[in-house]
């Protein structure tokens, strides 16, 4: 058994958004994402093969969809069905936004 804390062991200098796979199995992948002012690449939308459930554990973020935007604060979550185009348009620039993402 291994114990870990999703809110700890965050690099002090996040030049790029941090993606860490926590667990994966045949039909599921769980990852921690740490953003600090990071956004999705400007080149387009995420259009994923799988559903994605995301929870903001700490911080704040704004997700954009083709039909609008939603703001997620700590404790709030969103389910993104497969092939729903989306992107992260804003995260807190001065503090880490820590996400838990479950791809299924």
Secondary structure, 3 states (H helix, E strand, C coil): CCCCCCCCCCCCCCCCCEEEEEEEECCEEEEEEEECCCCCCCCCCECCCCCEEEEEEECEEEEEECCEEEEEECCCEEEECCCCCEEEEEECCCCCEEEEEEEC
